[in-house]
Amino acid sequence: MELSDQDIALLEQFQNGEISRQTASEKMEGFDDKLSAYQTSLEAIEAWGDEQLKEKLNKQYHQHKQEAAKIVSFPQWGKYAVAASVLIAALSLIFLLLKKDTPSSGPELYAANYEMLELPWANIRSDIRKDSLMLMAKSFYNERRFEEALEIFQQIFHNDSLDVSMNTETEITIGYAYTQMELKNYEEATAALEEVNEYFPDYYECRWQLALAYLALDKTDKARGILMGLAENSKAFKKDAKKLLKQLP
């Protein structure tokens, strides 16, 4: 149903309590139907929860309204034409904004959801040299000196003289994977995270990172499988996983 500028002005007055229902009904033909259409539009905008979108729609509506007010004598069909133009402009703006703000591919979803994580670290003192290297790598990582951190992780990986426990090896692997993620080396990060996931399937933070790495590589089917598991089994990542699943192409 199309609403004229006069209709909208009266409906706003009624909504604000400035006029009674009887007064509005007398001044407006088909008041109940137009009120229903007006309220439905308001509820739809509120449901989006996007203040920026509401502000732009409101600005565009009032711009059209001001342009119409400049015309002194306006035929009835012209008023409906202005109302229709406002509606079309608003719908076009909604479509463009939603299209712009909604990620549509794996890499876009990755970029929208990825955050740098802290490295997991245990205070294991079995080897002073190994601990020194690990602390140095963590320091570089926290300072966002990722290339230097990666060099240290690779030294630990390739040094057979450093005897580490399974837990420590896992921490090193995760640190290596997270660093590769920051350097956008997603193939290397994925390989390392898959290894951790194989031995520790309940390490949900690692699985979340693995899902994001798959998205960065545009492997949405693999990401979907990981996210479905998180949505079912992880309290910490259930909400985010369900949200991301709805956005997958």
C-alpha positions in Angstrom: 0.0 0.0 0.0 1.3 3.4 -1.0 1.3 6.3 1.5 1.3 9.9 0.6 3.2 12.6 2.4 0.0 13.7 4.1 -0.7 10.1 5.2 2.7 9.7 6.7 2.5 13.1 8.5 -0.9 12.1 10.0 0.3 8.6 11.0 3.3 10.1 12.7 1.0 12.5 14.6 -1.1 9.6 15.7 1.9 7.5 16.7 3.2 10.4 18.8 -0.2 10.9 20.5 -0.8 14.3 19.0 -4.1 13.4 17.5 -6.8 10.8 18.4 -7.8 7.7 16.3 -11.1 9.3 15.6 -9.5 12.5 14.3 -7.0 10.5 12.1 -9.8 8.4 10.7 -11.8 11.4 9.8 -8.9 13.0 7.9 -7.6 9.8 6.3 -9.5 7.3 4.2 -8.6 3.7 4.9 -6.9 4.7 8.2 -6.7 1.2 9.7 -5.1 -0.3 6.6 -2.6 2.5 6.2 -1.7 2.4 9.9 -1.0 -1.3 9.6 1.2 -0.8 6.6 3.1 2.0 8.3 3.7 0.0 11.5 4.9 -3.0 9.5 7.5 -0.8 7.8 8.7 0.5 11.1 8.9 -3.0 12.6 10.9 -4.2 9.6 13.4 -1.4 10.0 13.7 -2.0 13.8 14.2 -5.8 13.2 17.4 -5.0 11.2 18.9 -3.4 14.2 21.1 -1.2 12.0 21.2 2.4 13.2 23.3 3.5 10.3 20.7 2.0 7.9 17.9 3.7 9.7 19.7 7.0 9.6 20.3 6.8 5.9 16.7 5.7 5.2 15.3 8.6 7.3 17.6 11.1 5.6 16.6 9.9 2.1 12.9 9.9 3.0 13.0 13.5 4.3 15.0 14.6 1.3 12.2 13.3 -1.0 9.6 14.9 1.2 11.2 18.3 1.1 11.4 18.1 -2.7 7.7 17.3 -2.9 6.9 20.2 -0.5 8.5 22.7 -3.0 5.6 22.1 -5.4 2.7 24.4 -4.6 0.0 22.7 -6.6 0.3 19.0 -6.8 -2.3 16.6 -8.5 -3.4 13.6 -6.5 -1.7 11.2 -8.9 1.6 13.2 -8.4 1.4 12.7 -4.6 1.2 8.9 -5.1 4.1 9.1 -7.5 6.3 10.8 -4.9 5.3 8.2 -2.3 6.2 5.5 -4.7 9.5 7.1 -5.5 10.3 7.3 -1.7 9.5 3.6 -1.3 11.5 2.5 -4.3 14.5 4.6 -3.3 14.3 3.2 0.3 14.2 -0.4 -1.0 17.0 0.2 -3.4 19.1 1.6 -0.6 18.3 -1.4 1.7 19.4 -3.8 -1.1 22.7 -2.0 -1.7 23.5 -1.7 2.0 22.7 -5.3 2.7 24.6 -6.5 -0.3 27.6 -4.4 0.7 27.6 -5.4 4.4 27.0 -9.2 3.9 30.1 -11.3 3.1 29.5 -13.6 0.2 32.6 -15.8 -0.1 34.9 -17.8 2.2 37.7 -15.2 2.2 35.3 -12.4 3.0 33.8 -14.4 5.9 37.3 -15.1 7.1 38.2 -11.4 7.1 35.0 -10.6 8.9 35.5 -13.1 11.7 39.2 -13.5 12.2 40.9 -12.1 15.3 44.5 -12.5 16.5 44.6 -14.9 19.4 47.0 -15.3 22.3 49.4 -18.2 22.1 48.7 -21.1 24.5 51.8 -21.5 26.8 52.7 -23.8 29.6 55.5 -23.2 32.1 57.5 -26.3 31.3 61.2 -26.2 32.5 62.5 -29.4 31.0 65.0 -27.6 28.7 66.4 -24.1 29.3 67.3 -23.6 25.7 63.9 -24.7 24.4 62.1 -22.5 26.9 64.2 -19.5 25.9 63.4 -20.1 22.3 59.7 -20.5 23.0 59.6 -17.3 25.1 61.4 -15.4 22.4 58.9 -16.7 19.8 56.0 -15.6 22.0 57.5 -12.2 22.5 57.9 -11.7 18.8 54.4 -12.9 18.2 52.9 -10.5 20.8 54.9 -7.6 19.2 53.4 -8.6 15.8 56.9 -9.4 14.5 55.5 -12.5 12.9 58.3 -13.3 10.5 60.8 -13.4 13.3 58.5 -15.5 15.4 58.1 -18.0 12.6 61.9 -18.3 12.3 62.1 -19.3 16.0 59.2 -21.8 15.7 61.0 -23.4 12.7 64.2 -23.7 14.7 62.5 -25.6 17.4 60.7 -27.8 14.9 63.9 -28.8 13.1 66.1 -29.2 16.1 66.1 -32.9 17.1 68.2 -32.2 20.2 65.3 -30.4 21.9 63.4 -33.2 23.5 59.8 -31.9 24.1 56.7 -33.5 25.5 53.5 -34.1 23.5 51.8 -31.1 25.2 54.7 -28.9 24.5 55.0 -30.0 20.9 51.3 -29.2 20.5 51.8 -25.7 21.9 54.7 -25.2 19.4 52.5 -26.4 16.5 49.7 -24.1 17.5 52.1 -21.1 17.8 53.5 -22.0 14.4 50.0 -22.2 12.9 48.7 -19.0 14.5 51.8 -17.2 13.2 51.3 -18.5 9.7 47.7 -17.3 9.9 48.9 -13.8 10.7 51.3 -14.0 7.7 48.4 -15.2 5.5 50.1 -18.5 4.8 46.9 -20.4 5.1 48.0 -23.7 3.5 50.8 -24.0 6.1 48.5 -22.9 8.9 45.8 -25.4 7.8 48.3 -28.3 7.7 49.5 -27.6 11.3 46.0 -27.1 12.7 44.8 -30.3 11.1 47.6 -32.1 12.9 46.5 -30.6 16.2 42.9 -31.4 15.5 43.7 -35.0 14.8 45.3 -35.6 18.2 43.1 -33.1 20.2 39.6 -32.9 18.7 38.3 -31.2 21.8 40.6 -28.3 21.4 37.8 -26.1 20.2 39.8 -22.9 19.8 42.1 -24.7 17.4 39.1 -26.1 15.5 37.6 -22.6 15.2 40.9 -21.3 13.8 40.9 -24.3 11.4 37.5 -23.4 10.1 38.6 -19.8 9.5 41.7 -21.1 7.7 39.5 -23.2 5.4 37.4 -20.1 4.7 40.5 -18.1 3.8 41.3 -20.8 1.3 37.6 -20.7 0.1 37.2 -24.4 1.2 33.7 -23.7 2.5 32.6 -27.4 2.6 35.4 -28.3 5.0 34.8 -25.2 7.0 31.1 -26.1 7.3 31.9 -29.5 8.7 34.1 -28.0 11.4 31.5 -25.3 12.3 28.7 -27.9 12.5 30.8 -29.8 15.1 31.5 -26.6 17.1 27.8 -25.6 17.0 26.9 -29.0 18.5 29.7 -29.6 21.0 31.3 -26.3 22.0 29.7 -23.9 24.5 32.4 -21.3 23.9 32.0 -21.3 20.1 28.4 -22.5 19.6 26.9 -19.0 19.0 29.6 -17.8 16.6 29.6 -21.1 14.8 25.8 -21.0 14.2 26.0 -17.4 13.1 28.8 -18.2 10.6 27.0 -21.3 9.3 24.1 -19.1 8.3 26.4 -16.9 6.3 28.1 -19.6 4.3 27.5 -19.5 0.6 
